[in-house]
Amino acid sequence: MSRTTGFEEFLKKPSCLKSFRRFLQKEFSQENLDFWLAVEMYKNCTFKKRDKLTVVIYKTYIHEDAPNQVNLDADAMNETLQRLLQPDDTTFDVAQKNIFELMERDPFRRYMADKTNCMKSNSFGAVGKLSAAKMEAHDWLKMWETNNIRFHQNSVHPHLVKHEKNVFSVNSRIYLPLCGKTLDMNYLSEKGHDVVGCEFSEIAILDFFKEHSIAFTCKTVNSSGHEFDIYEATDIKITIYKGDFFALGSQVTGKFDGIWDRGGFVAINPSQHGDYAKVIKDVLKPNGKYLLNSFRFPDPNWKGPPHSISQEDMENTFGSHFKITNLETLEPNKNFHNVEVSNFLLTFP
Ligand SMILES: C[S@@+](CC[C@H](N)C(=O)[O-])C[C@H]1O[C@@H](n2cnc3c(N)ncnc32)[C@H](O)[C@@H]1O
């Protein structure tokens, strides 16, 4: 791969990737970038996942009737078809190189001419696009950029495992507000649910798909002046909307049978509680169930996030629309500020 244009380095930067994808979208040639990314994932996936991914990539990008067929030259196509007879981690290498060179030769050059230099663009550029452009957006994005994500857990949340079966019906459509890259999404998907997350950090979303070798497609939708990138897994039911939770309503996502909220409600500013409740009310089906993992810190000087949520906060925020059931409150955690963790179940009365 040529190093002179900087295209290879460019593709490693999420903010550049995003900007380049938009450029390609306008030209209806985004499938080239998606294919290139899918092959990156393929090369790093486990042996166990490879068979499945081989078929997905072939059917999505290579086959003559593929919905997102890429424009391979004859040599690259023949070589790829040969390699598909005995797939290994190099199956799509020639095709990927072909598409890389195609993008580098043409759209990338025009893109760079257009943008002067994407590499130098402000890494918080996305913030300005968020409707509210709140300070919290800036702070969260910075945390992802500096990998300061101590809230992220490398295992499925034990309280989800404990309550999932009793709270959510089988094959539910479940929403995870402010989802980060939580493994709870994989868990719920493996349980047969249709999983939808919302997150405004592209780093979080791309990390999620990459870390689990999940192939995906991405498209952009506009709703009432807000833009959302929809990242949709191609072979399992996980979709993540990239954008501001407060601007994402049921007119875009549809309604949900269930909501699992770990690190969402407790993460937002207390001044946003009312707006948060409005979104929850909007996206939950009439018989839907909202499972909320919440914290109460006894120290009155505690400054979140996570913020301390009192029983009174719960009533004030959700009481007029929901029936609130406290499923459990755990013993205060002596190792962490005596925090009391509760799991609430909210339903419409
Ligand atoms: C405390 S983390 C929790 C992440 C995830 N639920 C978990 O359990 O790991 C909060 C996440 O919400 C995202 N976020 C904060 N405000 C948001 C908003 N208004 N819209 C979309 N995402 C937001 C942040 O980028 C961050 O990844």
The ligand as an SDF file (V2000), in Angstrom:
LIG
                    3D

 27 29  0  0  0  0  0  0  0  0999 V2000
  -21.1740    6.3370   31.8750 C   0  0  0  0  0  0  0  0  0  0  0  0
  -20.9940    5.9340   30.1680 S   0  0  0  0  0  0  0  0  0  0  0  0
  -21.9380    4.4540   30.1660 C   0  0  0  0  0  0  0  0  0  0  0  0
  -21.7240    3.6210   28.9480 C   0  0  0  0  0  0  0  0  0  0  0  0
  -22.4510    2.2770   28.9680 C   0  0  0  0  0  0  0  0  0  0  0  0
  -23.8560    2.3870   29.2740 N   0  0  0  0  0  0  0  0  0  0  0  0
  -21.7760    1.3010   29.8820 C   0  0  0  0  0  0  0  0  0  0  0  0
  -22.4540    0.7510   30.7430 O   0  0  0  0  0  0  0  0  0  0  0  0
  -20.5720    1.0590   29.7310 O   0  0  0  0  0  0  0  0  0  0  0  0
  -22.0490    7.1160   29.3730 C   0  0  0  0  0  0  0  0  0  0  0  0
  -21.9250    7.0820   27.8590 C   0  0  0  0  0  0  0  0  0  0  0  0
  -22.9010    7.9340   27.2960 O   0  0  0  0  0  0  0  0  0  0  0  0
  -22.3860    8.6820   26.2140 C   0  0  0  0  0  0  0  0  0  0  0  0
  -23.2200    9.8900   26.1980 N   0  0  0  0  0  0  0  0  0  0  0  0
  -23.2870   10.8520   27.1580 C   0  0  0  0  0  0  0  0  0  0  0  0
  -24.2370   11.7370   26.8480 N   0  0  0  0  0  0  0  0  0  0  0  0
  -24.7970   11.3280   25.6730 C   0  0  0  0  0  0  0  0  0  0  0  0
  -25.8410   11.8310   24.8510 C   0  0  0  0  0  0  0  0  0  0  0  0
  -26.5080   12.9510   25.1510 N   0  0  0  0  0  0  0  0  0  0  0  0
  -26.1480   11.1510   23.7280 N   0  0  0  0  0  0  0  0  0  0  0  0
  -25.4960    9.9940   23.3920 C   0  0  0  0  0  0  0  0  0  0  0  0
  -24.4990    9.4850   24.1370 N   0  0  0  0  0  0  0  0  0  0  0  0
  -24.1490   10.1420   25.2590 C   0  0  0  0  0  0  0  0  0  0  0  0
  -20.9220    8.8780   26.5680 C   0  0  0  0  0  0  0  0  0  0  0  0
  -20.1090    9.0520   25.4310 O   0  0  0  0  0  0  0  0  0  0  0  0
  -20.5930    7.5750   27.2880 C   0  0  0  0  0  0  0  0  0  0  0  0
  -20.1060    6.6040   26.4190 O   0  0  0  0  0  0  0  0  0  0  0  0
  1  2  1  0
  2  3  1  0
  2 10  1  0
  3  4  1  0
  4  5  1  0
  5  6  1  0
  5  7  1  0
  7  8  2  0
  7  9  1  0
 10 11  1  0
 11 12  1  0
 11 26  1  0
 12 13  1  0
 13 14  1  0
 13 24  1  0
 14 15  1  0
 14 23  1  0
 15 16  2  0
 16 17  1  0
 17 18  1  0
 17 23  2  0
 18 19  1  0
 18 20  2  0
 20 21  1  0
 21 22  2  0
 22 23  1  0
 24 25  1  0
 24 26  1  0
 26 27  1  0
M  CHG  2   2   1   9  -1
M  END
$$$$
